[in-house]
């Protein structure tokens, strides 16, 4: 895809599925079933391809290197060329990240774009420009890789804008801070890249400011809701997207409470309570166990309005 085609393709729902665990290990068969469910339940208008991202809500920070390879390989095999694959990569350390991109780029069905997750640890946010632009230039030239940056701190806004303007391999930013940062990013980046909303399906306010597309952590629960929100926003019908957002707000509130404490586990609980046999929830993941009973009861109430969207 050329740049403009990729921008339009990402002006969509990026479904970020939870990766199920069983017995403390990734349930790869269950993961493939979940990917097949997302591919078979595509309600995007205009015959648009489903975008699937394996990223933070998938628990990539708790995968081994080889599991990161295998999850992307099996996701790509299940999707084939009918979807767009985004691979989340953690730049700690950057050398491991580089090796991961090289190896993932060499598989039969490689990712279409890589999402660079937020950097953790001590860092000079302005100096990240030098490391990232060299990283992107090297892997863009040798592997054909293209990158989306995930901004979780506005301290990184200036280097992110510069990176997207200066590197042909940096194609945009996923906003993970607040709606007030959307306009400055759009102003700074101009037509050099895409500004995507990255804090769940409640994305209308960001879309009204010019954000294109959004990420969805609840797509395995309610793919139709996520897709209808994006369909409405692409039509400029923000009233319609707001109505759908009201239906998913109960579950989103639970996912993002206490600093995203239940981002993964609330989705797991919703899938289990939903009783659906076309998706696999697993048993909870590393550092993300099943919900306390009082929160699970709230999840049960929140998903009742979502059943028609599954």
N, C-alpha and C positions, 0 to 999 in steps of 0.2 A: 504494500500500500504506500502511495505517496503521502506526503504530510497532510494535505487537505482531506484526503479520504480517511486517514487515521483519526484526525480531529473529529470528523463527523461520526465515525464509528464509535468513538469514545464518548460522544454526546449521547449517552445512553445509560442504562443501568449496568454497573459493574457488580455482578453478583459475587459475593465473597462467602462461599459456603464454609460452615464449620467442617473440620475433618474429624470423623468419629474415631474414638479410641475404645478398645476392648482389651481387658486384661493388661492395661498399661501400655499397649502397643497400638499403632495405627491400624485400623480396620480398612485395608485397602479395597476389599470387595465392597464394603459399605460406602466408601468414598466414591467408587465408580458408579454405584447405584445412584448416589446423590447427584453426580454430574449428569448422568443420563436423565434424571428427573428434570433438572434445570434445562437441559437441551430440548426435551420433549414438551416442556411447558413454557413456551416462548410466546408472550402476548404483545411483543413490540410491533408497532404499526410499520408498514412499508417494507415488510419482509427483511427487517434488519436482523443481523446476526446477534446471538447472545454473547455478551462479554462476561467471562468468568475470571475472577482473580483469586489466586491462592495467596492470602496475605495475613495481616495481624489477627483478624477474627478467626482465621483457620488454625491459629496457634503455631505459626511457622517459627516463632522464637523458641519453641520447645521441640523442634524437629532436629534430628541429627543431620549431618551433611548428606549422608546417603538417603535418608528419608526425604529430604528436600528434593533430591534428584528423582526419586521414585514417584513421589506425589505428582510432580510436574509431568513426568513421562506418562503416567497412567491417566492423568487428566487430559493431556493432549491426545492420547490414543482414543479416549472415550468421546472427545469432542470432534476429532477429525478436523476437516476444514470448514465445518458448518458453524463454528464459533470463533471468537477471538480470545486468546489466552494471555492473561497478565500474570507474571510471576513476581511475587514480593520477595525482595532480597534485603538482608540485614547487613549494613556496612560495618560490622564489628567482628573481626578486623577487616579492613578493606581488601587485604590480600585474599582472604577466604571468599569474600564476595566476588572478586574478580575470577577466581577459579570456578565458582559456581556458575557464573554467567557463561564462561567459556564452555563448560560441560553441558549446560542446559541448551546452549545455542547449537550444539553438535548433535542433539538427538533428532530422530526422524521427524517429529512434530514439535519444533521448538516454540518457545513463547513468542508472541507478537510484540510484546512490550514488557519491560521490567519496571516494577515499582520500587524505588529506593526508599526503604523505610527510614524513620527518624533515627538519627545517630544518637547513641547513648554514651555516657561517660564524659570526661573532660574534653572540651573542644573550643577552639576559637571560631565562632560562627562565621566571621568574615573570611577567615583563612580556608574554610571548607571549599571555597570556590576553586582554589588551585588544585586540590586533590581530586575533586569531583570532575573538573573539566578534563584533566589528564586521564582519569579513569574512563570517562565517556568517550573521549576521542580514541583511545586505544581500542576499546571493545566495540565501538561503533564501526571503526575501520576494519578490524580483523574479524568480527563476528556478526556484523550487520545489526547490532543491538541498538534499541531505542529505549529511552528511559523517561519515566514519570517520577517526579519528586514529591514526597509526602511531607507537607509542612505541619508540624505539631507545635512549633513555637515561632511567633512572629519575629524573633531575633534573627531568623534565617531568611526573612523576606528579601532583603537586598541581594544576598548572594544567589538566591533562587531565581530572581528576576534576571540577574546578569547571566547566569548559567543558561537559561532558556533562550535568551537573546543571542548569546555568543556561540552556543553549541548546536549544530544541526542534529545531534543525537539526543538532546534533552527536549522532549516534546510537550512538556507541560507540568502542572502542579496539581496535586490533590490537597485541598484545603482542609486541615484538621484542627483549626483554631476557632474562628468565629466568623459570622457573616460580615462583620465590619472589615475583614481583611480581603474580601472578594474584590471589591472595586479597586483598591490600590494595586492588587496583583494584575488585574485586567489592564489597568492604565499602564503599568510598568512593562508588561510582556507584549502588549499590542497584538499583532497578528502572528507573532513568533511561536505561539503555543496555546494549549488549552488550559483553562482554569476549571477544575472539576471540584464539586462538593464532596467532602469525604467524611461527613459525620452522620451517616445513616440516611434513611429515606425521607426524613423531614427536611426537604431541600428547596421548598418553594421560595422562601425568602432569599436564598442564595441565587436561585435561578432568575428571580426578578431583577437581581443586580448584575446578571450576565453570566453566572456560572453555567457550564455546559455539562450535563450528566451528573450522576451521583453514584455513590457506592451503597450497596445494600447488604447488611448482615442477616436479614430475615428472609432472604429469597427462598430458602428451603421450606419456610413456613407459609409465605404468602407471595409467590412470584407475580401473580396477577396484580397485586397492589403496587409492587415496585414498578412494574412495567406501565401500569396505567398512570402513575405519577409522572413518569418520563414522557409518555405519549402526550399527556396534557401540556406539559411544559414545552415540549417542542412545538406544539400548536399555539403556544402563547396563552393557553387557557389556565391561568393560575388559580382561578376559582375552583376548577375541577380537581386540580392536583391537591389543593388545600382540603377538599372534602375527603379524598382518599387518605390523606395524611392524618386526619382526625381518627380514622379507623385503626391506624397502626400505632398511634401515639401511646396507648397503654403499654404495649410491649416495648416500645422504644424507651419509655421512661424507666422501665425496669432494667433494661440493658445498660443504660448510661448512668444509673444511680451510683453514688459513692465513687465517682471517678472511673466509671466503666467497669465496676467490680464484676458485674454479671453479663458482660458483653457476649461471652461465649455460652455460659451456663444457662442463661435465660432462654437462648435459642434451643439448646439441648432439651430443656424442660418443656418448652412449647411443642417440640416435635414428639416427645414421649406422651404428653397429655393429649395431644391431637389424635393419637392413635392411628396415624397414617402408616400404611405398609409400603408406600412407594418411596420413602426416605428412611435413612438410618441415622439415629441419634447417637448411638454408642452409650458409654457409661460415664461420661465426664472425662476431662483431659488433665494433663499435668498442671498443677496449680489452679485448676478450674473444676472443682468437684460439682456434684449435683447440688441444687439449691436447697437452702434451709426451707422447712415446711411452710413457714409463714410467707415467704416470698413465692414459693411454688403455687400457693393458693391464689396469689395475685396474678401470676402468669396464666393460670387456668381461666380466670375471669377475662383477662386481656385478649386471649385468642378466640373467644367465642365469636367476636365480630369479624374474625379473620378467616373463618372456616370456608366461606364462599370464595376466598381469594387463593386457597391452596390449589 
